[in-house]
Amino acid sequence: MEFIYNLVVILHFIGLASLVGGFIVQMKSADKGVNAAMFHGALTQLVTGFIMVGMVEGGAVDDELDMTKISVKLGITIVVTVLAFAGRKKTPPQVALWGVIGALSIANIFIAVLWS
């Protein structure tokens, strides 16, 4: 089960790369907005996050979770996913929406790494 958990972690990182990469690639663009990479990255992050927590809580993986940290990260991820979903069909420029999604995604990285 540890191998499957590690595969899900890799998928979680791929979702992160897609989400933040979709944000960064538009830095110099005048038509900033939600692109497919951001939307699919947010969904991947949400789904794989649920799977990882479920695997740990279900006892499939020997690990302990800080549920306060997980709750904060989940809240941010839900907001990012809803914003990405709302902005995916709108035409650019969506500078404010793009900026909020990027900032919250990067904040989630800081929380994941620095919250001990």
N, C-alpha and C positions, 0 to 999 in steps of 0.2 A: 504493500500500500504506500510505502514511503516513495517508491519510484513514481507512482501515479500522482502523488502529492507534488513531487518535484516538477513533473510535467505541467501541472496546473500553475505552479509558481512561474515557470517559464512563460506560459501563456499570459499570465498576469503582467509580466515584464514586457511582453510583446504589445499588449494593450496599452501599457504606459508609454512605450516608445511611439506607438501610433498616435496616441492622444497628444503628447507633448511635441512630437515631430510635426504633426499637422498644424500645431500652433506656431512653432518656430519657423517653419518653411514660409510662413506668410509675413514674417517680421517686416520685410522691406516692401511688401505689396501695398498698393493703395486700396485694393479691394479685399480687405481683411474680412473673413467670415468663417462660418462653420463649414468645414469640408468633410468629405466622407471619412478620411482618416481619423478626424477628431470624434465623429459620431460613433464609428465602429470601435475605436479605442476605448471610449467611455463605456460602451456596452460590454466590451470584453473585460474591462476592469471590474465592473459591477458583478457580472456573472462569475468570473473566476474568484473574486473576493468572497462571494457567498459559498462557493464550493470549498475553498480553503478553510473557512471558518467551520463549515459543516463537517469537514473531515476531521478537524482537530476536536471539535465538540463531540463528535460521534465516536471518538476513540480510535479512529483509523491511524492517526499519527500521534506520537508521544510528544506533545508540546503543550505549553500553557499560553493562554491569550489574556491580554489586558483589554477587557471588554469596554472600558471607557475609551481607550485609544481606537478600538475597532468601531465603536459607535460614532465617534467624531469623523473618522475616515469614511464610514458608510454615509453619513449625512452629507459630507462634501461630495462624495461620488454620486449620490442621488441628485444633488443640485446640478452638478456638471452634466450628468446624463439627460436630465430634463431640459436644461438649456441647450444642449447639443441637439436634442430631438426637436425642440421648438425652432431652432435656427437652421436646421438642415435644408429646409425647403425655401427659405427666404433668400432673396438675391443680395449679394454683397453690394455695398460695404455694410458690415455689421461690427464696426470697430469695438463698441462697448461690449457686446456679447462675446466676441472673440477674446477680448482682454480679460473679462471675468472668468471665462472657461480656462484660459491659460493660467491666470493667477491662482485660481482654486486648485488646478491640477498640480502646479508647482508647490503650492502650500501642502497638498496631500503628500508629496514626496518628502518635504521637510518633516512632516509629522511622522511618516513611516520610519525615517532614518534617525531622527533626533529624539523622539519621545521614547524614554526608556522605562 
